[in-house]
Amino acid sequence: MNKKEIFKLAKGFRGRAKNCIRIARERVEKALQYSYRDRRNKKRDMRGLWIQRINAGTRQHGVNYGNFIHGLKKENIQLDRKVLSELSMHEPYSFKSLVDISRNAFPGNKNVVHPPRKANISINA
């Protein structure tokens, strides 16, 4: 890269990293390495977030994440984790029907354990 491109990429950096070519080149190279790495890490982080959301949604209906996914695989329901996550957040009735289908498909889901309810505790002061 030539000097002009380096300074264009270094725009917004702090200190001499934006206007001294040697320091700017080092900082730009490191920034490009970080952006390359983090484009892959972003995919990993999003998948983890989707799994957490699905797990939270399934536990409300007494099924854990692993059994839910296994039940969907046995029923040949091919929805990816991103779609399942969106369903669990925005379409609770549709998601409940998927949980019921999964529960019927996999015998491990039959033992329904309802989550404990919060007791209404009122403190009169």
C-alpha positions in Angstrom: 0.0 0.0 0.0 1.2 3.5 -0.7 1.4 6.4 1.7 -2.0 7.8 0.7 -3.9 4.6 1.3 -2.2 4.1 4.7 -3.2 7.6 5.9 -6.7 7.0 4.6 -7.0 3.8 6.6 -5.3 5.5 9.6 -7.8 8.3 9.7 -9.3 8.5 13.2 -6.4 6.9 15.0 -4.9 8.7 18.0 -1.6 10.4 18.3 1.2 9.9 15.8 -0.5 6.8 14.5 -2.5 9.0 12.1 0.2 11.2 10.7 3.6 9.5 10.9 3.9 6.9 8.1 6.0 4.3 10.0 3.7 4.2 13.0 0.6 4.5 10.9 1.7 1.6 8.7 2.2 -0.6 11.8 -1.1 0.4 13.3 -3.0 -0.1 10.1 -1.5 -3.6 9.6 -2.5 -4.5 13.1 -6.0 -3.1 12.6 -6.4 -5.1 9.5 -5.3 -8.3 11.3 -7.9 -7.6 14.1 -10.7 -7.0 11.6 -9.9 -10.2 9.7 -9.9 -12.2 13.0 -13.0 -10.5 14.4 -15.1 -11.2 11.2 -14.7 -14.9 12.1 -15.2 -14.4 15.9 -18.4 -12.4 15.2 -20.0 -15.5 13.6 -18.9 -17.6 16.6 -20.3 -15.1 19.1 -23.6 -14.8 17.3 -24.1 -18.5 17.2 -23.5 -18.6 21.0 -26.1 -15.9 21.5 -28.6 -17.7 19.4 -28.1 -20.9 21.4 -28.5 -19.0 24.7 -31.8 -17.5 23.5 -33.1 -20.9 22.3 -32.1 -22.5 25.6 -33.9 -19.8 27.5 -37.0 -20.3 25.4 -37.1 -24.1 25.7 -36.5 -24.1 29.5 -39.7 -22.0 29.9 -41.5 -25.1 28.5 -39.6 -27.6 30.5 -37.1 -28.9 27.9 -33.4 -28.3 27.7 -31.6 -27.1 24.5 -29.9 -30.4 23.6 -33.1 -32.5 23.8 -35.0 -29.8 21.9 -32.5 -29.8 19.0 -32.4 -33.6 19.0 -36.2 -33.8 18.8 -36.2 -31.4 15.9 -33.6 -33.5 14.1 -35.6 -36.6 14.6 -38.7 -34.9 13.1 -36.5 -33.6 10.2 -37.3 -30.0 11.0 -34.5 -28.1 9.4 -34.6 -24.6 11.0 -31.2 -23.0 11.8 -30.4 -21.5 15.2 -30.8 -17.9 14.0 -34.5 -18.6 12.9 -35.2 -20.6 16.1 -33.8 -17.7 18.2 -36.0 -15.2 16.4 -39.0 -17.4 16.9 -38.3 -17.9 20.6 -38.2 -14.1 21.1 -40.9 -12.8 18.8 -43.2 -15.7 18.1 -43.7 -17.5 21.5 -46.8 -19.5 20.3 -45.0 -20.8 17.2 -42.0 -21.7 19.3 -44.1 -23.5 21.8 -45.6 -25.7 19.0 -42.0 -26.5 17.9 -41.2 -27.5 21.5 -44.2 -29.7 21.6 -43.3 -31.4 18.3 -39.7 -31.9 19.7 -41.1 -33.3 23.0 -43.2 -35.9 21.2 -40.4 -36.9 18.8 -37.8 -37.6 21.5 -38.6 -39.7 24.6 -36.1 -37.8 26.7 -38.4 -34.8 26.4 -41.4 -36.6 28.0 -40.3 -35.9 31.5 -41.6 -32.4 31.7 -40.1 -30.5 34.6 -41.8 -27.1 34.9 -39.6 -24.3 36.1 -40.1 -23.1 39.7 -42.5 -20.2 40.0 -41.6 -17.1 41.9 -43.4 -16.8 45.1 -45.2 -13.5 45.7 -43.4 -12.1 48.7 -44.7 -8.8 49.9 -42.9 -7.1 52.7 -45.1 -4.7 54.7 -43.1 -2.1 56.3 
